[in-house]
């Protein structure tokens, strides 16, 4: 999709105020920044951090669902879940490729993940306890992801924006798949409906937390929006998600687990109860219920897949040598 060789990551320039102003003028004019363009180091660093975290989240996001593929209740459900997990793996690869255009290798990013230096979305540190959790993840987690990711299709960095177009199309399918699963359970037996409600109870607040801390406490939001990497604040996106999701829950007769949830005519949106930020930061710091298991699983896959990577590199070198000899 992209090539690490597109950019000379060692290029250094003097970042004078004139240069920074000219770069900001391009951003303000809605020009796309491309890999070979000269850009501020801080812009590049912010992109690498965000794209890497996004890629890691897609890869780790396969784990909560992957262990339900063989336990799905029908062949149709197995096929749909398997397709979704495959999509998420592809999303991770698109995003690692986009990060490579900024001069950072996939190996380096993966090393940061398996050693615990890199972050991924806090939502994937929660366990999937029942089949209904798969529906809740598709409906809520992927629904929240769509709210975050659709604006990224207009990100100022070209490779990231273009990668997100396909990602968002597939995430939309995932959200519909999850909601259809929750609808089926909610319209099933009383036990099935209770299973769906239990999943909603456990996944609602972690999904609301996915948008990150309040704007006043967000370290990177202001600069990210100035550079048009992000287009909306955390709180704006969180509000859009709540406004869209509450009517969906009402339609299938499930109750949002928030006793303070109220429609507010003045802001044309829902007021919600307090978010447990202590839990959020505890999970972000690596203390989530499944944090250790997720990293262990990724490290195991990375270590056991080393021979595949070595074989692929050896084959590529062989083909390169044959091509040179033929010339």
PEWOBEL-V666725 format. One record per backbone hydrogen bond with DSSP energy under -0.5 kcal/mol. NH is the residue of the N-H (numbers start at 1). CO is the residue of the C=O. E is the energy in kcal/mol with one decimal. If there is no record, write none. Layout:
nh->(NH | NH)
co->(CO | CO)
e->(E | E)
This chain:
nh->(6 | 7 | 9 | 11 | 15 | 16 | 20 | 21 | 22 | 23 | 24 | 25 | 26 | 27 | 28 | 29 | 30 | 31 | 33 | 37 | 44 | 45 | 46 | 47 | 48 | 49 | 50 | 51 | 52 | 53 | 54 | 55 | 56 | 57 | 58 | 59 | 60 | 61 | 62 | 63 | 64 | 65 | 66 | 67 | 68 | 69 | 72 | 72 | 78 | 79 | 80 | 81 | 82 | 83 | 84 | 85 | 86 | 87 | 88 | 89 | 90 | 91 | 92 | 93 | 94 | 95 | 96 | 97 | 98 | 99 | 100 | 101 | 101 | 102 | 103 | 104 | 109 | 110 | 111 | 112 | 113 | 114 | 115 | 116 | 117 | 118 | 124 | 125 | 126 | 129 | 133 | 134 | 134 | 135 | 136 | 137 | 138 | 139 | 140 | 141 | 142 | 144 | 145 | 146 | 147 | 148 | 149 | 150 | 151 | 152 | 153 | 153 | 154 | 155 | 156 | 158 | 158 | 161 | 162 | 163 | 164 | 165 | 165 | 166 | 167 | 168 | 169 | 170 | 171 | 172 | 173 | 174 | 175 | 176 | 177 | 178 | 179 | 180 | 181 | 182 | 183 | 184 | 185 | 186 | 187 | 188 | 193 | 194 | 195 | 196 | 197 | 198 | 199 | 200 | 201 | 202 | 203 | 204 | 207 | 208 | 209 | 210 | 210 | 211 | 212 | 217 | 218 | 218 | 219 | 224 | 225 | 226 | 227 | 228 | 229 | 230 | 237 | 238 | 239 | 240 | 241 | 242 | 243 | 244 | 245 | 246 | 247 | 248 | 249 | 250 | 251 | 252 | 253 | 254 | 256 | 258 | 261 | 262 | 264 | 265 | 268 | 269 | 271 | 277 | 280 | 281 | 282 | 283 | 284 | 285 | 286 | 287 | 288 | 290 | 291 | 294 | 295 | 296 | 297 | 298 | 299 | 300 | 301 | 302 | 303 | 304 | 305 | 306 | 309 | 310 | 311 | 312 | 313 | 314 | 315 | 316 | 317 | 318 | 319 | 320 | 321 | 322 | 323 | 324 | 325 | 326 | 327)
co->(3 | 4 | 7 | 8 | 13 | 14 | 16 | 17 | 18 | 19 | 20 | 21 | 22 | 23 | 24 | 25 | 27 | 26 | 156 | 34 | 40 | 41 | 42 | 43 | 44 | 45 | 46 | 47 | 48 | 49 | 50 | 51 | 52 | 53 | 54 | 55 | 56 | 57 | 59 | 60 | 60 | 61 | 62 | 63 | 65 | 66 | 68 | 69 | 74 | 75 | 76 | 77 | 78 | 79 | 80 | 81 | 82 | 83 | 84 | 85 | 86 | 87 | 88 | 89 | 90 | 91 | 92 | 93 | 94 | 95 | 96 | 97 | 98 | 99 | 100 | 99 | 105 | 106 | 107 | 108 | 109 | 110 | 111 | 113 | 112 | 112 | 121 | 122 | 123 | 127 | 130 | 130 | 131 | 131 | 132 | 133 | 134 | 135 | 136 | 136 | 137 | 140 | 141 | 142 | 143 | 144 | 145 | 146 | 147 | 149 | 149 | 150 | 151 | 152 | 228 | 33 | 156 | 157 | 158 | 159 | 160 | 161 | 162 | 162 | 163 | 164 | 165 | 166 | 167 | 168 | 169 | 170 | 171 | 172 | 173 | 174 | 175 | 176 | 177 | 178 | 179 | 180 | 181 | 182 | 183 | 185 | 189 | 190 | 191 | 192 | 193 | 194 | 195 | 196 | 197 | 198 | 199 | 200 | 203 | 204 | 205 | 206 | 207 | 208 | 209 | 214 | 214 | 215 | 217 | 220 | 221 | 222 | 223 | 225 | 224 | 224 | 233 | 234 | 235 | 236 | 237 | 238 | 239 | 240 | 241 | 242 | 243 | 244 | 245 | 246 | 247 | 248 | 250 | 249 | 254 | 256 | 258 | 271 | 269 | 263 | 264 | 264 | 262 | 275 | 276 | 277 | 278 | 279 | 280 | 281 | 283 | 282 | 283 | 125 | 288 | 290 | 291 | 292 | 293 | 294 | 295 | 296 | 297 | 298 | 299 | 300 | 301 | 303 | 305 | 306 | 307 | 308 | 309 | 310 | 311 | 312 | 313 | 314 | 315 | 316 | 317 | 318 | 319 | 320 | 321 | 322 | 323)
e->(-1.7 | -1.3 | -1.0 | -1.8 | -0.6 | -1.8 | -2.4 | -2.5 | -2.1 | -2.4 | -2.5 | -2.0 | -1.6 | -1.9 | -2.9 | -1.6 | -2.0 | -2.4 | -3.3 | -2.1 | -2.2 | -2.8 | -2.3 | -2.2 | -2.6 | -2.3 | -2.4 | -3.3 | -2.5 | -2.1 | -2.2 | -2.9 | -3.0 | -2.0 | -1.8 | -2.1 | -3.1 | -1.9 | -1.3 | -1.7 | -0.6 | -0.5 | -2.5 | -1.1 | -2.2 | -1.2 | -0.8 | -0.8 | -2.4 | -2.6 | -2.3 | -2.4 | -2.7 | -2.2 | -2.0 | -2.6 | -2.2 | -2.3 | -2.2 | -1.8 | -2.0 | -2.4 | -2.0 | -1.7 | -2.5 | -2.3 | -2.5 | -2.2 | -2.1 | -2.3 | -1.9 | -1.0 | -0.6 | -1.8 | -2.0 | -1.0 | -2.0 | -2.6 | -2.4 | -1.9 | -1.6 | -2.7 | -1.4 | -1.3 | -1.4 | -2.3 | -1.5 | -1.8 | -1.1 | -0.8 | -1.1 | -0.5 | -1.2 | -0.8 | -2.4 | -2.5 | -1.9 | -2.8 | -3.0 | -0.9 | -2.4 | -2.8 | -2.3 | -2.3 | -1.7 | -1.8 | -2.7 | -2.6 | -0.5 | -0.7 | -0.6 | -1.6 | -1.7 | -1.8 | -1.8 | -2.5 | -0.7 | -2.3 | -2.7 | -1.9 | -1.8 | -0.8 | -0.7 | -0.8 | -1.7 | -2.7 | -1.5 | -2.1 | -2.6 | -2.0 | -1.2 | -2.0 | -2.5 | -2.0 | -2.4 | -2.4 | -2.4 | -2.4 | -1.9 | -2.3 | -2.5 | -2.1 | -2.0 | -2.7 | -1.7 | -1.4 | -2.6 | -2.3 | -1.8 | -2.1 | -2.4 | -2.5 | -2.0 | -2.3 | -2.6 | -1.8 | -2.1 | -1.9 | -1.8 | -2.2 | -2.1 | -0.6 | -0.7 | -0.9 | -2.3 | -1.9 | -0.6 | -1.1 | -0.5 | -2.5 | -2.5 | -1.9 | -2.2 | -0.7 | -2.7 | -1.1 | -2.2 | -2.4 | -2.2 | -2.1 | -2.3 | -2.4 | -2.7 | -1.8 | -2.3 | -2.3 | -0.6 | -0.6 | -2.1 | -2.3 | -2.2 | -1.2 | -1.5 | -2.8 | -0.5 | -2.4 | -1.6 | -2.0 | -3.1 | -0.6 | -1.0 | -1.6 | -3.5 | -1.8 | -1.7 | -2.7 | -1.8 | -2.3 | -2.6 | -1.9 | -1.9 | -1.9 | -0.6 | -2.5 | -1.1 | -2.5 | -1.9 | -2.4 | -2.5 | -2.1 | -2.6 | -2.3 | -2.2 | -2.4 | -2.7 | -2.7 | -1.3 | -1.2 | -1.9 | -2.6 | -2.2 | -2.4 | -2.4 | -2.5 | -2.4 | -2.2 | -2.4 | -2.2 | -2.5 | -2.1 | -2.5 | -2.3 | -2.1 | -2.3 | -2.5 | -2.1 | -1.3)
